[in-house]
Amino acid sequence: MSQNTWKNWAETCVCHPEQIILPHTEEEIIEVIKAAAAHGKKIRVAGNGHSFTQLVGTDSLLLALDHWNGIVDIEGQSARVRSGTNIKVLGESLYEKGLAQENLGDIDVQSIAGAISTGTHGTGIQFGNLATQVEEITFINARGERITCSEAQNHDIFKAAQVSLGALGVITEFKLKCLPKYVLQLRNVKNTVKDCMSRLEENKKQHRNYEFYYFPYTETVQEKISNVTDGEAKEGGMLQYLNDIILENGAFKLFSEVSRIFPSSSRAISKLTGKAAGESVRNTWSHRVYATARWVRFTEMEYNIPAEHFEECFYEIKKKIEDTQYDLHFPIECRFVKGDDIWLSPAYGRDSAYLACHMYKGMPYEKYLRDMETIFKKYEGRPHWGKLHYQTPDSLRQLYPKWDDFHAIRKEMDPNGMFLNAHLSQIFIDEKKAVLTE
Ligand SMILES: Cc1cc2nc3c(=O)[nH]c(=O)nc-3n(C[C@H](O)[C@H](O)[C@H](O)COP(=O)(O)OP(=O)(O)OC[C@H]3O[C@@H](n4cnc5c(N)ncnc54)[C@H](O)[C@@H]3O)c2cc1C
């Protein structure tokens, strides 16, 4: 076995690549791909390992693009960005140039390519997932060819490449549409489930970014609301850091450990954290608002369902949790996203709601997540590609109208499956029907 070890953040994917390669230039990436093709090797690309699934796992070649980062240039309000760029670093670099991304997820440690390639999203019904911010993609396919695609150029390849799970080739560059930099006012509001649900549609429309966390075994939610403000951006300073990062994360970590050691305390802990949920307001530059520090590690499943089914699905999840009494203390995160036309985007063709279920690292999660998935499936749920799910090629094919079109492009770009690993083969290739035999 190789001495190299790579693992993801949640440690749900641990692999031993034959070689970990850190290219500095696009030419090096092309050379690696051509050499791999000549020697029948496989390649996976790692972002920052924040997917929970086995997307990155390989025992062959692993490309890590840590040295392939930064902004290449700015054209008007668009930025050309190298694919290995870390989202936090990108946010600060765009800020220095007077720009910002229109929306982000709730962490900023991913690589831009990793986040875009799995359909990573934030919240806000005016905004699609991060892949909708992409105007142009350049990637290197399995023949070592440099492909550039956009709405206008190689349109079908573009629709496949926007969310591709790294299956078409190695993305080297994105052109991202940005906005002039802006300040957001973030409010955390404690509320009841009943009031939250009765004002949900109003809140989704009224606020730029609206989401809420539901605390299992309670009637409590914490709403997170952001809107653009003319107010001055105030950086939190040491006190804010102490409260948000040290105290909140520290206390939650402590509760989580108690839960792990005494699982039957989980329900009481969920009630306690619901009670302790605070209210706060702060104004900060947008790229510093979206992300939250995550010291407490967990495993996660997140599903996209059509927005109109949200309330029914939410109440069914809540009831199932109460009836089953899982050892669970993590809140359910609920977000809302605009539909898009990206072939493998979970929000393809529909305005969507996302519900995310977490379990503390080290605690059994399979029964809980499988039960939740059964409910999501009733509502035409599509899984987040980076988060745990138990779908098969057949079930996924039913969910994605452009499934076969995606795979036609994939086979054109990668005829011998150089970019497939065991996980991708498992979710892409329906051996029974032999529809997609390699
Ligand atoms: C604590 C935490 C919070 C999260 N919050 C959110 C959230 O708010 N919203 C949300 O939607 N998701 C969220 N996620 C999921 C996360 O955004 C995705 O799983 C994302 O893909 C992780 O990015 P990464 O850089 O770590 O990529 P990795 O997980 O390393 O890779 C993801 C995929 O991208 C491919 N890839 C990476 N770089 C390239 C490249 N250059 N060319 C081709 N393929 C490439 C990889 O091969 C792999 O298939 C969260 C995850 C965690 C652990």
The ligand as a Tripos MOL2 file, in Angstrom:
@<TRIPOS>MOLECULE
LIG
   53    58     1     0     0
SMALL
NO_CHARGES

@<TRIPOS>ATOM
      1 C1        -18.4480   22.0770    7.4740 C.3       1 LIG1
      2 C2        -19.0280   22.0270    6.0710 C.ar      1 LIG1
      3 C3        -19.9240   23.0160    5.6730 C.ar      1 LIG1
      4 C4        -20.4630   22.9900    4.3720 C.ar      1 LIG1
      5 N1        -21.3470   23.9840    4.0120 N.ar      1 LIG1
      6 C5        -21.9390   23.9180    2.8040 C.ar      1 LIG1
      7 C6        -22.9060   24.8960    2.4090 C.ar      1 LIG1
      8 O1        -23.1790   25.8630    3.1200 O.2       1 LIG1
      9 N2        -23.5120   24.7210    1.2090 N.ar      1 LIG1
     10 C7        -23.2540   23.6600    0.3970 C.ar      1 LIG1
     11 O2        -23.8670   23.5330   -0.6530 O.2       1 LIG1
     12 N3        -22.2950   22.7690    0.7150 N.ar      1 LIG1
     13 C8        -21.6460   22.8730    1.8910 C.ar      1 LIG1
     14 N4        -20.6730   21.9490    2.2100 N.ar      1 LIG1
     15 C9        -20.2610   20.9810    1.1870 C.3       1 LIG1
     16 C10       -19.0530   21.5140    0.4010 C.3       1 LIG1
     17 O3        -19.2600   22.8410   -0.0450 O.3       1 LIG1
     18 C11       -18.8450   20.6680   -0.8570 C.3       1 LIG1
     19 O4        -18.7500   19.3180   -0.5120 O.3       1 LIG1
     20 C12       -17.6200   21.1050   -1.6540 C.3       1 LIG1
     21 O5        -17.5250   20.2870   -2.7850 O.3       1 LIG1
     22 C13       -16.3130   21.0360   -0.8910 C.3       1 LIG1
     23 O6        -15.3090   21.7040   -1.6030 O.3       1 LIG1
     24 P1        -13.7930   21.2110   -1.5420 P.3       1 LIG1
     25 O7        -12.9370   22.2780   -2.1110 O.co2     1 LIG1
     26 O8        -13.4890   20.7350   -0.2040 O.co2     1 LIG1
     27 O9        -13.8480   20.0290   -2.6140 O.3       1 LIG1
     28 P2        -13.6140   18.4680   -2.4310 P.3       1 LIG1
     29 O10       -14.5970   17.9420   -1.4880 O.co2     1 LIG1
     30 O11       -12.1830   18.2170   -2.1830 O.co2     1 LIG1
     31 O12       -13.9690   17.9940   -3.9130 O.3       1 LIG1
     32 C14       -15.3120   18.0750   -4.3680 C.3       1 LIG1
     33 C15       -15.3920   17.6130   -5.8210 C.3       1 LIG1
     34 O13       -14.8080   18.6000   -6.6620 O.3       1 LIG1
     35 C16       -13.8700   17.9870   -7.5390 C.3       1 LIG1
     36 N5        -12.8390   18.9660   -7.8640 N.ar      1 LIG1
     37 C17       -12.1320   19.7430   -7.0320 C.ar      1 LIG1
     38 N6        -11.2900   20.5290   -7.7360 N.ar      1 LIG1
     39 C18       -11.4650   20.2210   -9.0500 C.ar      1 LIG1
     40 C19       -10.8980   20.6730  -10.2610 C.ar      1 LIG1
     41 N7         -9.9600   21.6240  -10.2890 N.pl3     1 LIG1
     42 N8        -11.3080   20.1150  -11.4300 N.ar      1 LIG1
     43 C20       -12.2600   19.1520  -11.4420 C.ar      1 LIG1
     44 N9        -12.8410   18.6990  -10.3150 N.ar      1 LIG1
     45 C21       -12.4640   19.2290   -9.1250 C.ar      1 LIG1
     46 C22       -13.3500   16.8090   -6.7500 C.3       1 LIG1
     47 O14       -12.7730   15.8290   -7.5900 O.3       1 LIG1
     48 C23       -14.6360   16.3170   -6.1060 C.3       1 LIG1
     49 O15       -15.3740   15.5440   -7.0000 O.3       1 LIG1
     50 C24       -20.1030   21.9580    3.4780 C.ar      1 LIG1
     51 C25       -19.1890   20.9690    3.8720 C.ar      1 LIG1
     52 C26       -18.6610   21.0060    5.1680 C.ar      1 LIG1
     53 C27       -17.6830   19.9410    5.5920 C.3       1 LIG1
@<TRIPOS>BOND
     1     1     2 1
     2     2     3 ar
     3     2    52 ar
     4     3     4 ar
     5     4     5 ar
     6     4    50 ar
     7     5     6 ar
     8     6     7 ar
     9     6    13 1
    10     7     8 2
    11     7     9 ar
    12     9    10 ar
    13    10    11 2
    14    10    12 ar
    15    12    13 ar
    16    13    14 ar
    17    14    15 1
    18    14    50 ar
    19    15    16 1
    20    16    17 1
    21    16    18 1
    22    18    19 1
    23    18    20 1
    24    20    21 1
    25    20    22 1
    26    22    23 1
    27    23    24 1
    28    24    25 2
    29    24    26 1
    30    24    27 1
    31    27    28 1
    32    28    29 2
    33    28    30 1
    34    28    31 1
    35    31    32 1
    36    32    33 1
    37    33    34 1
    38    33    48 1
    39    34    35 1
    40    35    36 1
    41    35    46 1
    42    36    37 ar
    43    36    45 ar
    44    37    38 ar
    45    38    39 ar
    46    39    40 ar
    47    39    45 ar
    48    40    41 1
    49    40    42 ar
    50    42    43 ar
    51    43    44 ar
    52    44    45 ar
    53    46    47 1
    54    46    48 1
    55    48    49 1
    56    50    51 ar
    57    51    52 ar
    58    52    53 1
@<TRIPOS>SUBSTRUCTURE
     1 LIG1         1 GROUP 0 **** ****
